[in-house]
Amino acid sequence: MRFVVVSGFSGAGKSTALRALEDLGYFTVDNLPPSLWLQLAEKLSAAAIEKAAVVVDSRAKDFLNEAGRSLSELRSSGVSTILVFLEARPEVLLRRYNLSRRAHPLGSGHLLREIEQERRLLAELRGMADWTIDTSNKDPGDLAARLAALLGEKRPFVLRLISFGFKWGPPQVADLVLDARALPNPYWREELREHNGLEKSVSDYVFSGDGEYYQAISKACRLAAAAARKSGRSGYTVAVGCTGGRHRSVAVVARLAQELADEFDVEVEHRDVEKGD
């Protein structure tokens, strides 16, 4: 199995790193004493869990002395073990703590002195690191991308497309709501009224206009999803609505899913397509 140990300075991004690893499918544990690492690896391996990550830092206090031996035990037992150390410049750590208003784990009441004390405390662990990442100029998305690249992992990102009817209310899970009601409405065609937007006759009618409005919807969806992925998010939900959720929104979502399938992992839900008038 692969076992990633994340360490580093308080405020350097360890919580962000752990969340990013969890999104990559790692079983994650925060602040686990090093003496328990091998036991965790063996238990997870027996359960067919192949990827795990733990965080160890100054909160471990005297348990830090066990880290070197525990790393050796993992590697001797055949576990592929990687130690990633996160750091940042003192002034950056100070600014992040001032913004978060959290107390430093060493808790002496003097932040600059605590930062320097932690640097000395973790010096040996830093020297054992396979990879050291300076997060001073990295936002959470940058750090997540860097970790994924170092580990050779593909970051998951799912674009969820939902069609719905405004008469039933927009989905609360939507990050972005788009309106398809400006498109030609098959409801007013008697021969199309009882059909839905997944059928070719209805879809052809919905897109029988000049296409400019649909292209605006498509561009908004693509740009928003790309920005969400770049920011490090694992998913983004776009909801497209029409009056009842049977015709226009369904046709639009179906076409969006087809067009964007090469760029994103797309999931589709037609929430209201089976509802009556």
LINMOJO-V71403 format. One record per residue. N is the residue number from 1. RES is the residue in one letter. D_LAST is the distance of its C-alpha to the last C-alpha in Angstrom with 1 decimal. Layout:
[[N | RES | D_LAST] [N | RES | D_LAST]]
This chain:
[[1 | M | 54.3] [2 | R | 53.9] [3 | F | 54.7] [4 | V | 54.3] [5 | V | 56.1] [6 | V | 55.0] [7 | S | 57.6] [8 | G | 58.5] [9 | F | 59.0] [10 | S | 56.8] [11 | G | 54.4] [12 | A | 54.7] [13 | G | 51.2] [14 | K | 51.6] [15 | S | 48.4] [16 | T | 46.5] [17 | A | 48.3] [18 | L | 47.4] [19 | R | 43.7] [20 | A | 43.9] [21 | L | 45.7] [22 | E | 43.1] [23 | D | 40.4] [24 | L | 42.7] [25 | G | 42.7] [26 | Y | 45.9] [27 | F | 46.5] [28 | T | 47.7] [29 | V | 50.0] [30 | D | 51.3] [31 | N | 54.9] [32 | L | 56.0] [33 | P | 59.9] [34 | P | 61.4] [35 | S | 63.2] [36 | L | 59.9] [37 | W | 58.6] [38 | L | 60.2] [39 | Q | 59.0] [40 | L | 55.4] [41 | A | 55.7] [42 | E | 57.1] [43 | K | 54.5] [44 | L | 51.6] [45 | S | 53.3] [46 | A | 53.6] [47 | A | 49.8] [48 | A | 49.3] [49 | I | 48.3] [50 | E | 49.9] [51 | K | 49.4] [52 | A | 50.3] [53 | A | 51.2] [54 | V | 53.0] [55 | V | 54.1] [56 | V | 57.7] [57 | D | 59.2] [58 | S | 61.5] [59 | R | 59.6] [60 | A | 61.2] [61 | K | 64.6] [62 | D | 67.4] [63 | F | 65.0] [64 | L | 65.1] [65 | N | 68.6] [66 | E | 67.0] [67 | A | 64.7] [68 | G | 67.3] [69 | R | 68.3] [70 | S | 64.7] [71 | L | 63.8] [72 | S | 66.9] [73 | E | 65.9] [74 | L | 62.4] [75 | R | 63.9] [76 | S | 66.7] [77 | S | 64.2] [78 | G | 62.5] [79 | V | 59.5] [80 | S | 58.6] [81 | T | 58.9] [82 | I | 58.1] [83 | L | 59.0] [84 | V | 57.2] [85 | F | 58.6] [86 | L | 56.8] [87 | E | 58.8] [88 | A | 58.7] [89 | R | 61.2] [90 | P | 62.5] [91 | E | 61.2] [92 | V | 57.7] [93 | L | 57.7] [94 | L | 59.0] [95 | R | 56.3] [96 | R | 53.5] [97 | Y | 55.0] [98 | N | 55.3] [99 | L | 51.7] [100 | S | 50.5] [101 | R | 53.0] [102 | R | 53.6] [103 | A | 57.0] [104 | H | 58.8] [105 | P | 59.4] [106 | L | 63.1] [107 | G | 62.9] [108 | S | 66.3] [109 | G | 64.9] [110 | H | 66.0] [111 | L | 63.2] [112 | L | 65.4] [113 | R | 67.9] [114 | E | 65.2] [115 | I | 63.8] [116 | E | 67.4] [117 | Q | 68.1] [118 | E | 64.9] [119 | R | 66.0] [120 | R | 69.3] [121 | L | 67.7] [122 | L | 65.4] [123 | A | 68.0] [124 | E | 68.9] [125 | L | 65.3] [126 | R | 64.6] [127 | G | 67.6] [128 | M | 66.1] [129 | A | 62.8] [130 | D | 61.7] [131 | W | 59.6] [132 | T | 59.9] [133 | I | 57.0] [134 | D | 57.7] [135 | T | 54.4] [136 | S | 55.9] [137 | N | 53.9] [138 | K | 50.9] [139 | D | 47.5] [140 | P | 45.4] [141 | G | 43.8] [142 | D | 47.2] [143 | L | 48.7] [144 | A | 45.9] [145 | A | 46.3] [146 | R | 50.1] [147 | L | 49.9] [148 | A | 47.6] [149 | A | 50.0] [150 | L | 53.1] [151 | L | 51.7] [152 | G | 50.4] [153 | E | 46.9] [154 | K | 43.7] [155 | R | 41.5] [156 | P | 38.0] [157 | F | 35.1] [158 | V | 31.5] [159 | L | 28.9] [160 | R | 25.5] [161 | L | 22.5] [162 | I | 19.0] [163 | S | 15.8] [164 | F | 13.1] [165 | G | 10.3] [166 | F | 12.1] [167 | K | 9.5] [168 | W | 10.4] [169 | G | 14.0] [170 | P | 16.5] [171 | P | 18.5] [172 | Q | 21.7] [173 | V | 23.7] [174 | A | 23.3] [175 | D | 26.6] [176 | L | 25.1] [177 | V | 21.7] [178 | L | 21.2] [179 | D | 18.8] [180 | A | 17.6] [181 | R | 15.9] [182 | A | 19.2] [183 | L | 18.8] [184 | P | 17.9] [185 | N | 14.2] [186 | P | 13.5] [187 | Y | 10.2] [188 | W | 12.9] [189 | R | 14.7] [190 | E | 13.9] [191 | E | 15.8] [192 | L | 13.9] [193 | R | 10.2] [194 | E | 9.9] [195 | H | 12.3] [196 | N | 12.4] [197 | G | 15.0] [198 | L | 17.5] [199 | E | 18.3] [200 | K | 21.1] [201 | S | 19.8] [202 | V | 16.8] [203 | S | 19.1] [204 | D | 21.8] [205 | Y | 19.7] [206 | V | 18.6] [207 | F | 22.3] [208 | S | 23.6] [209 | G | 24.8] [210 | D | 28.1] [211 | G | 27.0] [212 | E | 28.5] [213 | Y | 25.4] [214 | Y | 24.5] [215 | Q | 28.2] [216 | A | 28.1] [217 | I | 25.2] [218 | S | 27.3] [219 | K | 30.4] [220 | A | 29.1] [221 | C | 27.8] [222 | R | 31.1] [223 | L | 33.3] [224 | A | 31.7] [225 | A | 31.8] [226 | A | 35.4] [227 | A | 36.5] [228 | A | 35.0] [229 | R | 36.9] [230 | K | 40.1] [231 | S | 40.0] [232 | G | 40.2] [233 | R | 36.7] [234 | S | 35.7] [235 | G | 32.0] [236 | Y | 29.5] [237 | T | 25.7] [238 | V | 23.7] [239 | A | 20.0] [240 | V | 18.2] [241 | G | 15.0] [242 | C | 12.6] [243 | T | 9.8] [244 | G | 6.9] [245 | G | 9.7] [246 | R | 9.3] [247 | H | 11.8] [248 | R | 14.4] [249 | S | 15.0] [250 | V | 15.3] [251 | A | 17.7] [252 | V | 19.6] [253 | V | 20.1] [254 | A | 21.2] [255 | R | 23.7] [256 | L | 25.0] [257 | A | 25.6] [258 | Q | 27.6] [259 | E | 29.6] [260 | L | 30.4] [261 | A | 31.4] [262 | D | 35.0] [263 | E | 35.2] [264 | F | 33.3] [265 | D | 32.3] [266 | V | 28.6] [267 | E | 26.0] [268 | V | 22.3] [269 | E | 19.2] [270 | H | 15.6] [271 | R | 14.2] [272 | D | 10.4] [273 | V | 10.5] [274 | E | 9.7] [275 | K | 6.8] [276 | G | 3.8] [277 | D | 0.0]]
